[in-house]
């Protein structure tokens, strides 16, 4: 199967990748199937968003390993997409999901440049090129040469572009080149208004399109590959802080500057990108904490991150003839934006445009209904009800104590619910569910009905459907049975009882 290599740059990259993982887990369909290979690029190794995303990716893999590969080829159902790692492709890399940035831990930018060993003329040049000021990890104003890089590039893309250029000589790039085939693609996630993402995006593009100038294997295929990217413009506010170099007032200025650079070097006549997606939100909501990285940088999930993840789904669906590249230049570059049906503060499924609503409403609702059933009903019926005993694969109290169920599946679904709750708590909220309600009113704007009397749906109606669907089915394991059976049944329950197709 063809592979989609996704470079998730900076904190925004990790958060968008988290949203994408949840979309894939819920069973969102794509017109073309790819094995997903995520590569997180972030010098801030202690970033809580990065660590949370890596945990979610690992959980996804642990769940999918127990599922029947034959059932997963149908491009539908929970966890049907394969997520793999560079290490699994090659076996010689130490980190499963992250690009190993060298010489940034406990290192100031000047130390990275070997400033102290430079001659006087080179020192003068370095001071001229990096003459700005920033705030260090102690909250003190320092020159850019004294910026601590282990918390990222703190809004300084000029620093990031220098450090991230090590990508071209990295072991990760060598592995990608050795494994890259015709039909494989690249996608880049970055923000445009910070430091790491704004620097990493053009740097990665440059190195991919210039691969032909290297000695790497498959260099022509890489240079002429299909490349998509999402450029995330400002979408949240932050609290003012004298101890942080990050200022809300700088966001728009940096965005305008970056867009001008992209027009001259990545889009327009340059045409380095086949599909470039733009997204932003000027909705004035409650500002996030201004954390430059010292406190771990853990932001609540945001609707814009889910939208950004949908750009990857769209890119996966494009046919190869729509993404032609010749001698490193995209032949028919396309730019896309996203919008909702109306400019409102609380978005539900019905407020999305009809294409997006049809794409995500059933999968996300299926996953939420699955989560609710496991939380509120499975302990009472496991081992006794027909579906839990059919196929001689017992979903009983012993299984509910297994590592797969308690650690992998339950933890993953907890992260899913956490993401939904966080998106619903922002002031441009995505609130498709009534968390804490009964199952009949779980989905905002939809009431579940069952039976010819159209009574409110309850768990016994779902159990009856599970019993019916589990008869005469073949599963490879009890884990495969649980995921495949509930994926099929939850989707049908939503179609029949909530009218969500």
C-alpha positions, 0 to 999 in steps of 0.5 A: 500500500502507498504511504503518506508521510506526515510531518507534524511541526511544532505544538500545532502539528502535534495537536492536528495529528492528534485530531487526525488520529481520532478521525482515523480511529473513528472510521472516517472513510477516504477515497484512497487508502494509505499507510500513515507514517507520522513524523513529529518535528519539535525541539521541545521534547517536554511539550505536553501536547507532543507527549499526549499525541505520541501516547495516543498514536502508540495506543492506536497501534496497540489496538490495531495489532489485535485486529484482523487484517482482512477485515481492515482492508475494506476502508471502513470501521474503527481503526481501519487505517494503518499507522506505522513509524519510520523505525518499523520501516527501517528498524534503526531509529530510536524514537518511534514518532519524533524526528531526532533534532540534534544538539538542541537539548540544553543548548542556546542558539549561539552554542548551536552556531559555535559562536564562541569559536567564530572569528570576529567577522563571522561573529559580527555577521551572526550578531547582525543576522540575529540581532533581535531580542527574546525571552529565555526560560527564566523570563529574562530578555536576551539576545537571539543568540542566547535563546534556550532552544529546548523549549522550541524557537519561541516565535523566532522562525529565523532561528528555526530555519537554521536548526531545522535545515539539519533535516537534509542530512538526518537519518530520518530523511535517509530512511524515508528516501530508502523506503519511498516509492511511486505513489507515496506522498508527503503532507506537512502540518504547521502553524504560520504565526509562531517559530517552529512551524513557520520555519519548518514548513518551507525548510522541509519543502525545500529539502524534498524538492531539492532531493534530486541534488543529493545522493539519496536513493529514489531522489527523483521520485521524492523531488517529483512527489505529491506534496500537500500542506496545511498552513494554520493561521491564528486561531486562538488568543493568548493572555498577555505576559511580560515573561513570554516572548509570544505576543498576540499582537505579533501573530498577524504581522508574522502571518502576513510576512510568512504569506508573502514569503510563501507566495514568492517561494512555495506557491505562485510561480514557484509551485512547490506544493500540489495542494495548500490548505489555509485555515484560521479563526478570528473568533474572539474567545477566552485566551489560552495561557501564555506558555512559551514552553517552560510549563509544558505547553498543554493546550486544549483541543480546538475545532480548527485543529480538527478542521486542519486534520480534515485537510489531510483526509481531503488530500488523501482522496485526491487522485494521482493525476490531480497531483502531477509534479514535473522536475519538482514543480507542481503542474496544477497547484490548488489552494483550499479553505474551509468554512461552516454554514454560518458564523456561530459560536457553538457548532454542531454536526448540522452547522458543518457544510454537508460534505463535512457533515456526511464525512465525520458525523457517523464515525465520530458519533459511532465512537462516542456511542461505543465509549458510552456503551463501554462506560455505562452498560458493558459491565452489566451484560458481559459474559451473560448476553448473547453477543458476548458469548457468540463465536466462542469468543468471550467478552466476559469479566476476565476480558474486561480486566485485560491489558487490551481493554483496560489499558489500550482501548479504555485509555484511547477512548478516554483521550477521544472523549477528552478531545471532544470535551475540550473542543466543546469548552472553547468559545468557538466550540465544536459541540456535537454531543451532549456529554453526560446525557442519556443515549437518546439525547447524546447527539446534539440536535438528534434524538434517538428513537427505537421501535414502532412506537418510537420510544427513546432508544436505550441500551437494550435496543443496542444489545438486540442489534449486537446479538443479531450482528454477532451471529454467524460471524468470523473473528480472529480474536476476542479483541477483533470481535469487540472492535469489528462488532461495535463498529458495524453495530454503532454505525447501523444504530445511528443510521436507523435510530438517529438518521445519521448516515 
